[in-house]
Amino acid sequence: MGSSAPRQGLTAARTQCIRDGRREERIDHVVEETPIALVYNGQPFAVMMATPCDLGDFALGFALAEGIVATRDEFELVDVLQTEHGITLQGLIPHPRFEALQQRRRMLAGRSGCGLCGIESLEEAVRPTPVVASNLRLDRAAIAAGMRALVERQPLNTLTGGAHAAAFVAVDGTVIVREDVGRHNALDKLIGARTVDGRLRGADGFLAITSRASWEMVHKAAHAGIAVIAAISAPTSLAIEAAETAGITLIAFVRDEAMNVYTHAGRVA
């Protein structure tokens, strides 16, 4: 099971490689990072530092994961504008959704910002997490196989060592992976890709991530209706609380069939 070289998301950088007291000039592969603005109905919403690949997946997945829209049919990517300063993704959403977004922004007006993706109050920072209802059960061998598939399908990280990845592993073994310099962006891309993939839309399976499991990762997974998260790294306290409330099984420190299950452990056989 291999992965082809990425066509986007890479750039070249000259470096001096110092080993054993010797210097050697080399050209290194570096993961791209660029400002990407998300605009809805002509109004700017957020600017994310992200890797400029799979932008259609990113635009849709971000809108879904942040609750800006509820379904794929409510979002249309109408333009991608690239300038020397970055990339703008122009999205079109229904008027009621846009009004709700504007109301949210008006409620924040005049407050001092804390810088969490446009959020300017503690109440807005930790928003209620949707509840995920699922009868899914997974055995440890399936989780281990999915995590191996995640590791094997990271061409950007293989070349650069600088990209996170998120995968959806369906119960039939189908796997889809997206990469980005940011762990949240990788998950947004994955959610967008899964939503438009006829094989995986609505399929049972679990989310596999290369990063720690934070509150935001749980929140995005809940919006996508994903009931199980498996992370290579650690969870945070707020992620555990959110997963418990949302009915999500949160697994961390996955090493083959060894893992820690923090919430709703009955889904793991």
Sequence and secondary structure as in RCSB ss.txt:
>XXXX:A:sequence
MGSSAPRQGLTAARTQCIRDGRREERIDHVVEETPIALVYNGQPFAVMMATPCDLGDFALGFALAEGIVATRDEF
ELVDVLQTEHGITLQGLIPHPRFEALQQRRRMLAGRSGCGLCGIESLEEAVRPTPVVASNLRLDRAAIAAGMRAL
VERQPLNTLTGGAHAAAFVAVDGTVIVREDVGRHNALDKLIGARTVDGRLRGADGFLAITSRASWEMVHKAAHAG
IAVIAAISAPTSLAIEAAETAGITLIAFVRDEAMNVYTHAGRVA
>XXXX:A:secstr
      SSSEEEEEEEEEETTEEEEEEEEEE  EEEEEEETTEEEEEEEE SSSHHHHHHHHHHHTTS SSGGG 
EEEEEEEETTEEEEEEE  HHHHHHHHHHHHHHTTS    BTTB SHHHHS           B HHHHHHHHHHH
HHT HHHHHHS  EEEEEEETTS EEEEEESSHHHHHHHHHHHHHH TTTTT  EEEEESS B HHHHHHHHHTT
  EEEESS B HHHHHHHHHHT EEEEEEETTEEEE S GGGB 
